[in-house]
Amino acid sequence: MKSIALFNNKGGVGKTTLAYHLAHMMQRIGLSVLVVDLDPQANLTAMCLDESEIEDLWGGTSELIDQGAVMAALSGTGRVRGGQTMADAVRPILEGTGDIAAVEPTRLRPGLWLLPGSLDLSRFEDKLSNEWSRAYGGDIAAIRTSTSFHRVIQQAASVVDAEVVLIDVGPNLGAINRAALISADTVLMPLAADLFSLKGLSNLGPTLRRWRSDWQSLVLPRVPRDISAPSATMQPLGYVIMQPEMRLDRPLKAYERWLERIPWVYSSAVLGESSPDSHGDHHRIATLRNYRSLMPLAHDARKPMFDLRPADGALGSTQQYVKTCFKEFEALSGKVLARLERIL
């Protein structure tokens, strides 16, 4: 089993959309995939499940439904059971009643599984933050807390025999993301060509290296043998440029200017190279065009953009756009898997 965390310190670049479509495409090409929602906003879960399933999963009325983000619906689809989210898995640790609880991954389709997220996961932030430094001293309870995401993911991946695990995390450098990222073998970074993404890269690279160093030197040597702990490799896999919707008030030249700066910032900040690459772009895996016109159709149909059919509203020239989308995500998945194989 190999894992990929999709992460960017800047929100709104299409990270969750990328995770969702990569998971479905990797399943389409024959892999067993587990996708994990560790973003407390639970956007990936909302993309994967319909409103009635979210109600079942979260035990009736939820914050997301109360806020009007999803509409309430009749329950009883049968794919999910209440109390089977990542928040439920770590609740015994949070409440001091025990270790991680086993949760049942949701089967989205044959070979594709979801460990659902929940807004309740945000309650675990302070617990993880407080226990991090205590793990340096070998405190067993702190180590169990800090390794909880890794152990939940490992347990679920074993149950469904997952070959690839995709982990979706929120856009920040907080304690939840730290625990999520140390659980990942590799990190894939979706980027927009703008100042905010570049600043996010500048913050992300040194932080990942510090987390890796602290975990491997201060915590791993103190982990008891009966506790499964991640190695915190967090190997940078590369980045994917998510093209914006071009507007008259954002000229193409401005986009290209930021695009030209990404290779240097990535090499310098993320990889920590002493002689950053300012010309080549071999760390870029792909550039994905903006599929904004397909997203509403995909959302309504509860399926990936590349699976849209005329019955879903993808008519005429839009169907050709769907085929282009399929080819691009198929190529992207192949490149990501090739890099994963090469790095690990």
N, C-alpha and C positions, 0 to 999 in steps of 0.2 A: 504494500500500500504506500502510495506517494501522495503528499499533500501540497496544495498550493493555496496560499492566502492572497486574496485580491485586496489591495490596500493603496489608498492615497490619502495624504493628510488634508487634502482639499475635497470637500463634498461637491456633488453635482456634476461629476465628470462621466457618469454612466457606469460606475463600478458594479452596482447590483444588476443592472441590465446585462452587463458583460458576463457576470458570474452565472446568471440564469441561462443565457444562450450557450455559453461554453459547456455547461453541465448537460444540456439537452443534446448538443451536437456530439459531445464525447460519448454519450449513450447511443446516439444514432450510429456512430462508427464502430460500435461493438464493445465498449468498455462498461464495466460496472462502476457507477459513480455515486458517491455520497456528497451531497451539498449541505453545508452547515451554516446556519444563520446566527452569527454572533454579533450582529449589529442590534443594539437595544431598540432601534426604531422598527425592526422586524419587517423591513420593506421587501426582502427576498421572500419571506413567508407569505406576505400579502400577494406577491406575484404568482406564487406556486399554488396557492389554495384559494378556493372561493369563500365568500362571506360566511356561508353556513358552516363550512369546515373550520374557519377561524373561531366562530362562536363555540363549536364543539371543543376545539383544542384548548381554548382559553377559559372554558367553563362558563358559557353563557355570555352575559353582557360584558364587554371588554372596553378598555380605554379607547381602542381604535374605533370601535363602533360608536361609543359615546361621543367621540370627537367628530364623527361624521366622515372619517376617512374611508370606511367601508360601510355598506348598508347591511342592516340586519336581514336575516333570511331564515327559512325553515331549516332545521337541523336534520341529520340522518343520512349523510352521504356514505358513511361507512368506512372512509379511508383513514380517519383520525379518531383518536380517543383523547379525552380531556387529561390534562396533567402530563403531557408527553413533550414538553419543550425543553430547551437548554436551561431556562430558568428553573424548571422543575427538577432537572438533573442536579443542580447545585444547591437547591433549597435546603437540604439537610445540613450542608456545611454552613450556609448563611445563618440558619436558625440554631446551630449548635447541637443538632440532634443525631448527627452521624456523618458518614462519608457520602460520596456521590450516589445518586439513585439511578438505576437503569431506566432509560427511556427508549421507547419503541420508535425507530425511524419511520417516517411516513413514506409509503410507496407511491411515487408519482406516476410511474410507468415501469414496465419490466426493465430492470437494470439501472433505474434512477430512483434515488432515495433522498429524503430531506430530514435533517434534524432541525425542527422548527425553532424560530426565535420567539421572543415575547418582550413586551415593554417592561415586564417585571425584572428582566435581566439587569436593568440599570441599578437595581438595589444591591447588586453584588459588587459594584465598583469600589465602595469604601472598604469592604472586607478584603478584596484583593490588594488594595493599596496598603492597608495596614499590615498585612501579612508578608508582603514582599521582603522588607528588610529583615523581618524575623526569620525568614527562610535562610538568610545568609549565615545565621548562627546554628542552623541545623534543627530548628524547631519543627517537630514532626507535623503538628497541626498546620503550621504555616506552609510546609511543603505540600501537604495534601491539598490545601486551598489553591496554591499556585499551580499545581499540576492538574487541577480538576478538569479543565477544558480538554486537555490532552487525553486524559483517561476516559472521559465520556466519548470523545471522538473515536478513540482506539477501540473501545468496547462496541460502539455502533458499527464501525467499519468492519469489525470482525464478524458481527452478526449477519451483515448483508454481503460479506465477501467483496468489499469495495476495492477496486484497483486504483482509483483516483479519488481524492477528497478535495473538494473546493470549499474554502472557508471565506465567507463574506463578513467583513468587519467594518465598523463605523469610521468616519473620517476624523480621527483625533489620536492623540498619543497618550491616552489615559490607561488606567490599570486593566480594564477589560481587554483592550486591544493588545496590551503587552502580554497578557496571559494567552490570548488567542494566537498572537504571532509567534511566540516561542514554541507553540505547538505545531508550527508549519515547517515543512522541509524547505519550501521555496516561497518567494514573494513575487507576485506579478503586479505591476503597477500600471493602471489605466491613467492616462494623462490628457489634459487639454493643453493646447499651445497658448498659454497665457501666463501672466506674472504670478498668479496664485498657485498654479501647479508647480512652477519653478521654485517658488518659496517653500512649498510643501516638500519638494524633493530635498531642498537644502536642510530642512529640519529632520526629515525622515532618515536619511542615510546615517548620520552620526548617532541618532537615537537607536537604530537597529543594531549598530555595532556595539554600543554600550550595553544594551540589553543582552546581546549574545555573550559578550565578555563577562559580564557580571554573573549570568546564569551558569556558564560553563566553568568559571573559575571558583565561584563562591558557593554555589548551590549544589550542582551536580555531584561534587565529591562527598557531600553530606547526605545525599538521598539514600535511605535504607533500601536494601535489595528487594524488599517486598512491595515497594511503591514504584510503579512505572512512571518514568519522568522523560520529558522530551529532551532531545539533544540541542534544541534551539539553533539549528543550522541557519534557518531563515535566509537561504541562499537567494540573492536577487536573480530572478529568471529573465528579466527584461521588462520592456514597457510597451504598451499599446496606445497609440495616439487616437483619441476619440475626436473626430472632426466636429466642429461646431456648425450650427446653422448660420451660414454667411448672411450678413446684413449690410445694408448700405452704410451704417454708422460704424462698422468694424471692417475696414478695408482688408483685402487679401494680403497686402504688404505687411500689415501689422501681425497677421496670423503667421506669415512666413518668418518674420523677424524672431518671434518667440520660438517657433519651430527649430530654427537654426541654433538656438542656445541650449536646447534640451540635451544633446549628446554630451556637451561639456559638463553641465550641471550633474547629469546622471553619473558620468565617470568620476567626477570629483567628489560629489557629496555622498552618493549611494555606494559606489564601489571603493571610494577612498584611494583612488589612484594618484600617485604623486605627479604623473604626467598625464593629465586628463585629455581625453580624446575630444578635440574640437572640430574635427572634420568628418570622420567616419560616423556611421549611424548603425553599426552592427548590433547594438543592444536593442534597437527598435524591432519588435516582432512583426508588427503590422500597423497600418493606418486604416481605421474603420470609418467609412463614410457615415454621415448622419442619416438615420432611417426614421426620422421623426414622423413622416406620414404613415409609416407602418405600425408605430407603437400603439396608437389608440385601437386599431383593429386587433392587434395581438392581445392587448389588455382585455378587450371585450370577449375575445374568443378563448382566453385562458390558455394560450399556446405561444410558442416562440414565433417570431416574425417570419422565419424561413419555413414555417409549417402552415402559413395562411393559405386558404383555398378560396375560390370564388364564392362559396357559400358563406365565408366569413367577411365578405365585402371586398376582397382583393380582386377587383375586376379589371379587364383590359390591360393597359400598360402597367398597372400596379402588380400584376402577376409576374411580369418580367422583372420588376424590382425585387419581388420575393425570391425569384431564382438567383438573382445577383447576390442577395443577402445570404442565401444558402451557400453559395460558392465561397463567399468571403469568410463565413464562419467555419466552413469545412477546412479551408486553407489555414485559418488562424489556429484551429484546434490541432491540426497536424504539426504546425510549427511549435506550438506550446508543448505538445507531447514529445517532440523531438528534442527540444531543449531540456525538458525534464529528464529524459533518458540520458542525455549527455552529461548533465550536471550531477545526477545521482547514480 
